[in-house]
Amino acid sequence: MSYNPLYQRIWKTVNAIPVGYVSSYGKIADFAGLPGKARMVGKSLGYVPKELQVNWHRVLRSNGQLAFPKGSELALKQTGLLQEEGVAVLNNRVRMKEFEWHPDLATMLQGFEY
């Protein structure tokens, strides 16, 4: 099946985030070679085909806040998935200083497509 190539690039980048870490929509856009396209990252995560595994739950707003309203079904699901991976979620927010992913140069050169 053929998917939007920009979305595929975003999904691959999101899947490079290791267990126990998170990133922001804007950083994923930057890492995927799409600076300024944070909204596209969010949109692409809403269009992940059911047959693909994309770790959408590891992507947050730049301030560490979940994008879903507190107490909503998706916020609870995202919180649960992150907590299973050892990421602390308090009051619908993750401490980015503690859990933000900072890929090394080798990861960036090998793992990302531009």
Buried (B, 14 or more C-beta within 10 A) or exposed (E): EEEEEBBBBBBBBBBBBEEEBBBBBBBBBBBBBBEEBBEBBBBBBEEBEEEEEBBBBBBBBEEBBBBBEEEEEEBBEBBEBBEEBEBEBEEBBBEBEEBBBEBEEEBEEEEBEE
